[in-house]
Amino acid sequence: MRAAIVNQLGQAPRPGERPDPAERPGHTLVRVTAAALNPVDLHIASGGHPAGAPAVPYVPGIEAAGTVVSGGRFAPGARVRVAVPGGFVDGTLAELVSVPDEACLPLPDGLDDDLAAAVGVVGVSALLALREEAGLRPGESVLVLGATGALGQAVVQLARALGADPVVAAGRNPDRLKALGDAADFTLLLEDGPSALDPASLAEAVAEVGGAVDVVVDLLWGPHARLAQAALRPAGRWVNLAQSAGASAELDAAALRHRHLRLSGFSATALPADRIATAYAELAALAASGALHPSLSVHPLADIEHAWTAQAASPGAKLILRP
């Protein structure tokens, strides 16, 4: 079968050939029609993932959509979403993938395969961070710091779907902010360098578009973390999902205490399978209805090296590979 193959840690995978996966008890063989590329795929391939360095060569990829070939709970030909720890087993960036039966989830009619592959990892993280970690309630206001990537787009769109009002999107690319359209009520440009917003300036900007917010979802961290504190109303909730602006941040401890702010981090990677399945079913329905529609950049699997480089550069869209 054709596959993307990581032959050396720290380098992009290349197109190649691998043996077809064998049928085995407890596993479903799936023909991949669309596989998503995620930042964690690059992290695993670097050799620096907390789970350890994978053995090479291997097929990367942690999620995909496809059709059942054999085995498992679904009839051959059934459309499913699959998820595996690609890198520690052969992953989804291939024509065929073998996954545990419980890793297959049914896809609704009306949801195409590209979108089905795209909304899994980012959608589950965004939905559960907003509703469970932040406890977002309809009518509460949300600021998304880092709203222009695939995960940020999902947070903005799901905040809208959950009834947030207003939704404020902040990012560092004006064209991508504009592309959010009606999902965001207001947008704020976060520039780097001398013209970057300081906390006081951000607080003024937020006040002009509706006032301090109930919830901040932060995908930037680094020097932008102080902006989250400045934007929150007393007793506001602040959830960190990523660190695209840096792994370290300087915070005002007095502001955390005296304004009773709640700061937490969230990752969907360790969630049990039943919670992921329930969340994905909801996301799939929202995507089929048009309420969740991240920007997609679709490529043939043969272009994996180009797509890998694009992912490393923060493409502003969900990258999809078609075998």
N, C-alpha and C positions, 0 to 999 in steps of 0.2 A: 504494500500500500504506500501511497505518497504521504509524506509527513514532514513537518519541520523538526529538525534534529539539532539539539545542543551538543556539540562535540567537545567544547572546551568551556569551562566556567569563565564568566566574564566576557564572553563573546556572543554575538547574535546567533541564533539558530540559522541553519541553511536548509533548503529543500533537499530531500533525499528519499530513500526507500527503507521501509521497515517491514518485517514479517507481519502478516495479519494477526491480530490477537486471536488466541484460541478460545473456544467456547469452554466455560467451566461453571460448575454449580454455584448458585448464589449470585451470578453475574449476568448482566444484560449486555449484549453486543449491539452497538448503535452505529449506524452510518451517519457521520457528521455532515450537516449541511451548512452550518454557520458556527464558527468558534470565536468567542470574544478574547481579546488581548487585554490583560490587566497589569497595572504596575507591579503586583505581587509576582507575576511571571518573571519580570526582569530581576526582582529582588532574589527570587529563588535561584535564577541562573547566575547571579553574581557570586553565589557561594556564601553569602552573608546572612541568610535567613535564620531566625532563631531555631527553626527545626533542624538545622544542619545543612551541610552541602550535599546536593544530590550526586549520585554516581552517573558519570557520563559514559556513553552517549545516552540521551533520553529525549522523549517527546514532551515539550512544555504544553501548558494550557490547562486552566482549571474549570472552564465552563463552556458549554456549547448547546446547540439545538440540533436535533437530528431525527432519524426514523429508526425504530427498532428492527433489528435483523433477526434476533433470536433470543430466547431465554427470558426470565423475569416475569413480572406481573402483567406486561402489556403484550398485545398481539403483534406479530410482525407487521410493519408498516405504520404502527402508531407513532405519532409525533410526540417527542419528549424533550425536556430540558435535562441536561446531565451536569454533574459536578464531581470532580475528582481532585486530589492533591497532586496535580501535574508537576512532575519533577521528582517526586518520591514514588510515583508510579508513572507509567506512560500516560500523557495527558491528551487533551482534546484537539490539538493542532495537527490533525491527521484525518485520513479518510474514514477510519474506523477507530472506535474506542470501546474498551470493555470496562464497565463500571458496576459496583455493587447494585443489586436490584433496588435497594432503597434510595439510591442516588438518582433515580429516574422520576421525573415529575411530569404529569400530562400537560399538554399545551392546549389552550382553548382555540376554537375556530375563530378566525378573524385576526389572529396574531401571527405575523409572518416570522420566519425563522431568524432573520437578522435581528429583529427587535427582541424576539424571545431570548436570544443569546446575550443581547446587550444589557437587559434590565436586571439580570440576576444579582451579581455581586454589588453593583452600585445601588440598585434599588432596595435590596434587603438592608444594607447599611443605612441608607437615607431614611427609609420608612421607620425602622426600629429606633434609630437615634432620635428622630423627631417625636414619635408617639410614645415610646416607652422610656427612653433615657431622659429626654427633655420634658416629657409629660405635656406636650403641646395640646392646648384646648382650642376649639373653634373661636375665632375672634381675637386670639392673641397675636401679637406682632413678632415677626422673625427677621433677623438679619443673617444673611449667608455670606461669610467671609471666604472668598475663593469660589465664586459662583459660576465660573466660566468653563471649567472642565466637565468631564462626563459625570463625575460624582456631584459636583456643585450644581449642574443642571438638574439632576435627579432630586436633590434637596429642595431646590426652588420650586420645581413642578409639584412635588409631593406636599410641600408646605401649603401650596395653593389648594391641592386636592383635599387636604385635611382641614381646610377652613381658616388658615392663618390670614390675618388682616391687620396691617399691610404686610406684604413680603418685600423686603429690601435686599437687593442683590449687589454685592460689592466684589469687584475684581480688578485685575490689572490690564485687561485688554478691552478697549472701548468697543471694538467691532463685535466681540463675543458677548459683551453685555447687551448691546443692542439686539443681538440675535435671540435673546431670551424672550423678547416679545411681551405678550400679555401675562406671562407667568409671574413676572415681577411688577409690583406697583411702582417701585422706584429703583434706580440704579445709582451706585456711587463708584467713581473711578479711584482706585488705589494705585497711585504712581509710586515708582521707586526713586531713590536718590533725594536730592535737595527739595524736590517738590512733593515729596510723600506727605500724606496727611499725618499730623501728630494727633494724640488722643483728644486734645481739646478741640482741634479742628473737626475731627470726626464727630464728636459729640454735637457740635454746632450743625454739621451737615445732617445728622440723624434727626435733630430737633426740627430742622426745616422741612423734613419729609414725614413728619408724624410723631416725633418724640422718641424718647428712649424705648428700647424694645424689651419684650418679655423673654425672648430666647435668641441666643446667638449660636449658630452652627459654624464652627471654625475649621476650615480646611487648610489654613495657611500656617498658623503658629509663628515661630520665629519673631521678628521685630513687629509683626502685626498683632501679636497677642494682646498688647496693651490697648489696642483699638477695641477689642471685644469688651474689656472692662469699662471703657468710656461710653460704650453704646448701650449698656444694660441699665434698666431701671432697678431700684432696690428690690432685692429678693429675686432678681432675674436668674435664669439658668443658661449655662454656657457649656456646650458639648464640643469637644475636640474630636475630629474624625481623621485628620491628616496633618502633614507638616511640610507642605510644598515650599514654604518660605524659610524653613530652618527647623532643626530639631530642638533648639534651646530657645528659651524666652525669659524675659525679665518682667516680673509681675509686681503690682503694688499690693502688698499683703494687707495694708490698712484698708484699702478699698474692698478687698474680699471680705474682711471681717465686718467693717462698719456698715457696709451696704448689704450685708447678708447674701452675697452672691454665691451661687453653687456652680462649681467647676467639676466636670467629669470627662473622662475619655470613654470612647466606645469603639469596639471593633466587632464585626460579625463573624470573624474567623473561627471562634470557639463555640458558636451557638450550636445547640443540639439540632439534629436533622428535622425533628418535628416542627420546631419554630421556624426554620428556614422554609420548610415546605408550606406552612401556613402563610408566611409572609410572601413567598413567591406566587402563590395562587392569587393573592390579592393584587400583587403587582402586575401579573399577567393580565388580569381583568382590566386594570386601569390602563395598561398599555394598549390593549385591544380596543378600548373605548376612546383612545386619543388623549387621555389625561396625562399620560407619561410618554414623552416622545423625545428622548435624548438625540442629539445630533450623531449621525453615524458616518463613518468613513470605511467603506467596504472594499476589500482587496482580494485577489486570488491568493491562495496559499503559497504559490510560487513567489509572491512578493514579500515573504515573511521578513527578510532582512530590512527592507525599506520600512515596513510597518513597525518593526522592533525599534528602529532608530526614531521614527515618529513618536512612538510611545514614550521614549526616553526624553523627548523634547516637549512633553505636555501638549498633545495635539488639539485639545479643545473639543474632542469628539470621541465617541466610543469606536475603537478600531475592531472591525470584524473581518475574519479571514474565511474564505470559502474554499474548501478542498476541491 
